Amino acid sequence: MAHEILYFNDVKEVVRRKNLETMINDTCRWIEEELPESKFVNTTLKGILADCGWRENLDILKIIEGRRYQYKGFLKGAAIEANLAYYEFLWEGLFRLQVGFDKGVIEMGILMLDGRRSDKSPLGSSLDLVIAEVEELYPTISLPVAVILFDLGLPVDLADENRAEVVTEEEAA
């Protein structure tokens, strides 16, 4: 799975009406190409979103006026929230998007998450878990939202550590 998009609360209609399908898919492809090689995931992600046009008006990214909380991106009434290191950001990301929706600032949300989970997890796959949790959170979370699960592999630092361990084990044999 490079990325998987899950649609909730009639978000597909909003995506079509706003003509965002191509923009979302192009952004996801760019993320898949650039982030696995990056040590600075958040900075790289913001750069990709800026290059794709999601960060042109930085003032509109503010979630709460007078605070530092910001969406990662905003375009045509759609806000992006993301944490590509932790699936557990699901609830926080949905809450942040819901605040903007309830205030009338956004029409839909896009939540980008890490889709990797342990095969040993008793909770099942990330896909199954997202579906169950978003459905359970309704009506508290009612905005039209697309949840995008990415499998970008291990972070660069962890991948380097794992490679170092393999070399060490081979040398020891």
N, C-alpha and C positions, 0 to 999 in steps of 0.2 A: 504494500500500500504506500504509494508516494503521498497522496492526500485523498481524503474522502470528505465529501460535503454532505451534511445532513440539514434538511430544511424543516423549520417548525413555524407554526402559526401563520400560514399563508405567505411566507417570505418570498416564495417563487414568484408570486404575482407582483410584488414590489420590485424584485430584481428585474423582471421583464419590463415593467412600466418605466423604470429608471434606466433601462438599457445598460445594465451592469454585468451581464453574463460574461462577456468577453474580457472586461476589465478584471473581474474576480479571477477568472481562469488564468489570464496572463500573469497576474500578480502571484498566484499560487505557483505557477511554473518557475517564475523568477526566484521565489523563495526557495524552492526545491533545488535550484541550480547553485545558488550562492551561499545559503546558510550552512550546509554540511561542512564546508571548508573554513568557516569563520570561527575565530576564537571570541569575537565580540558580537554575540548574537543580537542583542537589543539594538546596538548601534547599526549593525548591518541591516536589520529588519527595518528600522526607521529610514535608512538610506534607500532601501528598495521601495518602501511605500512612498517616499518623496519622489523618487524617479518615476513611479507609476502614476503620480498625480494625487495621491491620497493625503498629502501633507502640505498643500499649497496655502491654506489659510490657517495658520497656527492658532489664532485666537478662537476659532470655532472648535478646536480640539478640547477645550476646557470642559470638564464635567461639572464642576461646581465653581462658580465665580469666586475669585479671591483665593483659590486653593491651587496647588500644583498638580492635582489630578487631571490627567489628560487622556483622551483616546489616542490610540496609536495612529489612526488615520480617519479621514472623513471626506466623503465625496458624494454629491447628489443626494444628500439626506441619509446616507448610510455611514455608520461609524464602525471602525474596526477596533477591537480589543484583542490582545494577544499575550500569551505566555507559552513559548515553545519549549519550555523546560519542564513544566509541571502540568499534568492533566488536572490536578486538584484545583487549578485556577478557574475551573468551570463555573462554580457558584459566584465567585467574586466578579468574574468577567460578565456573567449574565446580569448581576446586580447593577454594575456600572452602566451597562447598556440600557437596562430598564429605567434607570434614573433619567437618562437623556430622552428616552421615549416618552416617559410620563410628563416631562417638562415641555414636550413638543419640539425639542431640538433635533431629534433624529426620527426617521420613519422606519428604519430597520437597523439591525445590528449584524455584525459578522464577528464571530469569536473564533480565533485561531488557537489551537491547543496541540500539545504533544500527544500523539496517539499511541506511543509505546507504553505497554504495560507488561508486567511479568506474566509469563505463561502459567505461573503457579497461582495467580490471583484467583481467589474464590468468587470474585465479582464478575468474572467473564471478561470479554473484550471491551476495549474503549468504546467501540461502536455501540454495543449493547448497553453499556453503562450510560452513555450520553443520552440515548433514547429514553431509557428508564428514568433518569434523573430530570431531564427537561420536562417530560410528561408529568412527573410527580410535583414539580415546582409550579405547574399551572394551577391556579390563575395568578399566583404571585408574580411569576415571570410570564408575561403575556405578549411581549413585543414580537413582531416578526423577526426571526433570527436564523442565520445559517451558522452552524458550527462546523468548522473545518479541522479535521484531524490530520496532522502531518506525522510521517515517520521519516525523520531526517537523520536517523542513526544516532550513535553516541556523540555527545559533545566532543569537540576536538581534543580537549585536555584528557578526557577519559579514554578516548580512542588511542591517544599517544601512550597513556599509562598501560593500557591493555597490550599494545604492541611491545612495549618495553618488557612486560612480564613474560610474554611468549618468548622473546629473544633470550631472556635470562633463563627460562626453563630449558630451552634447547641447548644453551651453552652448558648448563649444569648436567645434562644427560651424557 
